[in-house]
């Protein structure tokens, strides 16, 4: 969490060395978070488009399975 109020109180450099495992772990976590965010945004965008299509009554595949069941 970042608090953007007040002056900077941190030291310029870390007091401990950063290992390569930490760098790899941070990179993997960042990639995972970006991919997760991308999937989440894509899901909600496709959901919004589907709901918009349904509200307008647009049928992309006429003669669907529901029509087949109703004709029997």
WOLIN-V471779 format. One record per residue. N is the residue number from 0. RES is the residue in one small letter. SS is DSSP state (H for helix, E for strand, - for the rest). OMEGA is omega as a letter, one per 30 degrees, with the letter a starting at -180 (none if undefined). Layout:
n->[N | N]
res->[RES | RES]
ss->[SS | SS]
omega->[OMEGA | OMEGA]
This chain:
n->[0 | 1 | 2 | 3 | 4 | 5 | 6 | 7 | 8 | 9 | 10 | 11 | 12 | 13 | 14 | 15 | 16 | 17 | 18 | 19 | 20 | 21 | 22 | 23 | 24 | 25 | 26 | 27 | 28 | 29 | 30 | 31 | 32 | 33 | 34 | 35 | 36 | 37 | 38 | 39 | 40 | 41 | 42 | 43 | 44 | 45 | 46 | 47 | 48 | 49 | 50 | 51 | 52 | 53 | 54 | 55 | 56 | 57 | 58 | 59 | 60 | 61 | 62 | 63 | 64 | 65 | 66 | 67 | 68 | 69 | 70 | 71]
res->[x | x | x | x | x | x | x | x | x | x | x | x | x | x | x | x | x | x | x | x | x | x | x | x | x | x | x | x | x | x | x | x | x | x | x | x | x | x | x | x | x | x | x | x | x | x | x | x | x | x | x | x | x | x | x | x | x | x | x | x | x | x | x | x | x | x | x | x | x | x | x | x]
ss->[- | - | - | - | - | - | - | - | - | - | - | - | - | - | - | - | - | - | - | H | H | H | H | H | H | H | H | H | H | H | H | H | H | H | H | H | H | H | H | H | H | H | H | H | H | H | H | H | H | H | H | H | H | H | H | H | - | - | - | - | - | - | - | - | H | H | H | H | H | H | H | -]
omega->[a | l | a | l | l | a | a | a | a | l | a | a | l | a | l | a | l | a | l | l | l | l | l | l | l | l | l | l | l | l | l | l | l | l | l | l | l | l | l | l | l | l | a | l | l | l | l | l | l | l | l | l | a | l | l | l | a | l | a | a | l | a | a | a | l | l | l | l | a | a | a | none]
